[in-house]
Amino acid sequence: MALVAGGGSLAVTIAGRSSLIAYKPVWLLAWEMNHGSSGDRQAAFDELERRWDASLLGPADRQRFALACLDGVYDLEQPWRPEWDWYISATKVPLSGDPRTPVSVDTILRAQGDSATLWRAAWGDRIEWFRANGLLTSDDWARYLRQGVDAGIAVGLPARIRAESSAWIECKYAEPRFGTPIDAFAANDWRSGLALRIEPQPLLRDGARVDVRERSWGAERRAFSWHQGSVSDRFGARSEIRHDLQPGDYTLEQPVEFTICPWTQSSGPGGANDADVERTIVRWTRSFDLPVEVVPDAVPLVEMLDYPGVESAVRAAVAVRSLRRDEKPATLYAEPFEVGADRAIEVKVENPSIDIALSIWLRHGEHEVLLGKVALRRCSNCSTSPVLPWPDGEWLDGLDRVDVVLRPDREVAESQGMAWICARELVLPEMSTKRLPFREAPKEEQAERLREAIDLMPLLLNRRHGDRAVCQVMIQFLGTPVALRHRVACRVAELTSTVGEVTTAVGGRAFLSGIVEFDDSELPTNLELLLEPIAPTSVDSQDDAWAEPVVVPVQLELDLWGVRSTG
């Protein structure tokens, strides 16, 4: 031991260590787990975990550690630690009869049902832990399921519809209010065992039925396996109605019955059979007000807005690139464009902040030709990427470059129930029509084409380690333009986390998942995905893999309770 005095302070160094945490008594560490700063809490937990693993805790100290974990469960301001459950279970801490349980359950459920309260997934984690340990009543579990679904359900009708015509009523599910899933693809997550059944009731006006001549939407059943931070936590169901409403302003009422019941794969993807419905966990009906203007044929249904900000929103959401026949679109479920076409254009619309409805044209001089149409409603964490084959036309032969025109399409917007779209025509000038093979392209183009095929998705932010936070991520390689054999890492500021290795053929697909670390004192807004080539071995079949490093910038938005959005 060395004592160093000076400047009115005393520093103690024991065995070369500048920290006394290894020598703190268990009772002090247990107190710091729930009363210290964020860094002190994690450090205390890590130290007690280290002593547990090294068999340095006796029965009484193990019990004290487990009770501190239980105190963390009931401290609703703390992020959730999945490790708490293991230590509580291992020491058989008695759970029933704790007076904090009903108070915590009621507090969380009231917050879940209050739309003005920002929901924290860590609260849902606690409710699900209470249920797993037999501390939640069936009524509270049913309330948790109902409120979690209700928070994300929206039913809407286009702002304008035609008189005596048909219209679409949409039921959309967006952000559920539940806990963090075990894993975005885990079969043992409780969500994978439930189904949601949606069934609209008669449409009403002033309490009386609207004369609906036809309705195409029956019961809609969906697998109850949504996960926060992933595309699969959203779906939509549409109901087409034929009505006799005359021109005027109305407020219609659409009651919808929701049923949550057991779901089994044997009943078909997303299905729920009669036996499942008979074992209903909770059923409720909710009414949605639908303000609508019924207009005659002479009045357009979709308003065209001509503002610079609207144009900027379209430009930010839409990207167009040309494809060679030997390339595949960088989209998970897209098929290569039709055989016989040696060129195509891929139009990607991603996370639009406004409704998008466009016709895609090629133009050169006085000549132009329609390629196709694309539409996507305003959304986050969603995209569409249609691949449009190059059309026939003598005037196109021999052209090296051509203008791509994005023209607002009112007819497409009407078919999607959109209220307004951008009125401005956007021109992407001088797009190359002769994309070089990957290895012959300039270095800048090679890097861009590789980046187009790589996507990083944050899944959940659920742990801390020391003074760092960790985020689970999934990385997709979709339609890579060249064979890859690379080590993959993520870099946030000065921290680099190794994710794994990827090997793909040309046009191949691969998926990696791993953990990214960062300093939790400042949440990242961007990171870099690093791909370093792996030298081929003598028996390596991928010795034609790309031998250059790749850097892919990624922007994201996180908070300490989970992933909010990505870009």
WOZIBEL-V863504 format. One record per backbone hydrogen bond with DSSP energy under -1.0 kcal/mol. CO is the residue of the C=O (numbers start at 1). NH is the residue of the N-H. Records with the same first field share a line. If there is no record, write none. Layout:
BEGIN
CO=NH + NH
END
This chain:
BEGIN
2=13
4=11
6=9
9=6
11=4
13=2
14=17
17=14
20=23
21=24
25=29
26=30
27=31
28=32
29=33
31=34
32=36
37=41
38=42
39=43
40=44
41=45
42=46
43=47
44=48
45=49
46=50
47=51
48=52
49=53
50=54
51=56
52=55
58=62
59=63
60=64
61=65
62=66
63=67
64=68
65=69
66=70
67=71
68=72
69=73
70=74
74=76
75=78
81=84
83=87
84=88
85=89
86=90
87=91
88=93
95=98
98=101
100=104
101=105
102=106
103=107
104=108
105=109
106=110
107=111
108=112
109=113
114=117
120=123 + 124
121=125
122=126
123=127
124=128
125=129
126=130
127=131
128=132
129=133
130=135
131=134
137=141
138=142
139=143
140=144
141=145
142=146
143=147
144=148
145=149
146=150
147=151
148=177
149=152
152=174
154=172
156=170
159=293
161=295
165=243
167=241
169=239
170=156
171=237
172=154
173=235
183=186
189=192
190=193
191=194
193=263
194=224
195=261
196=222
197=259
198=220
199=257
203=210
204=253
205=208
208=205
210=212
214=242
220=198
222=196
223=225
227=230
230=233
231=234
235=173
237=171
239=169
240=216
241=167
242=213
245=164
248=294
250=292
252=290
253=204
254=288
255=201
256=286
257=199
258=284
259=197
260=281 + 282
261=195
264=267
265=268
268=271
273=277
274=278
276=279
277=280
282=260
284=258
286=256
288=254
290=252
292=250
293=161
294=248
295=163
296=299
303=421
305=423
307=311
308=312
309=313
310=314
311=315
312=316
313=317
314=318
317=350
319=348
321=346
323=344
324=327
329=331
338=341
342=325
343=390
344=323
345=388
346=321
348=319
349=384
352=379
356=376
357=409
358=374
359=407
360=371 + 372
361=405
362=369
363=403
364=367
367=364
369=362
372=360
374=358
376=356
382=351
384=349
386=347
388=345
393=396
394=397
396=399
400=433
402=431
403=363
404=428
405=361
406=426
407=359
409=413
410=414
411=415
412=416
413=418
414=417
419=303
421=305
426=406
428=404
431=402
437=440
438=441
442=446
443=447
444=448
445=449
446=450
447=451
448=452
451=454
453=478
455=476
457=474
460=472
463=470
465=468
467=520
468=465
469=518
471=516
472=459 + 460
473=514
474=457
475=512
476=455
477=510
480=507
483=546
484=504
485=534
486=502
487=532
488=499 + 500
489=530
490=497
491=528
492=495
495=492
497=490
500=488
502=486
504=484
505=508
508=479 + 480
510=477
512=475
514=473
516=471
518=469
519=522
525=556
527=554
528=491
529=552
530=489
531=550
532=487
537=540
542=545
550=531
552=529
554=527
555=567
557=564 + 565
559=562
562=559
565=557
END
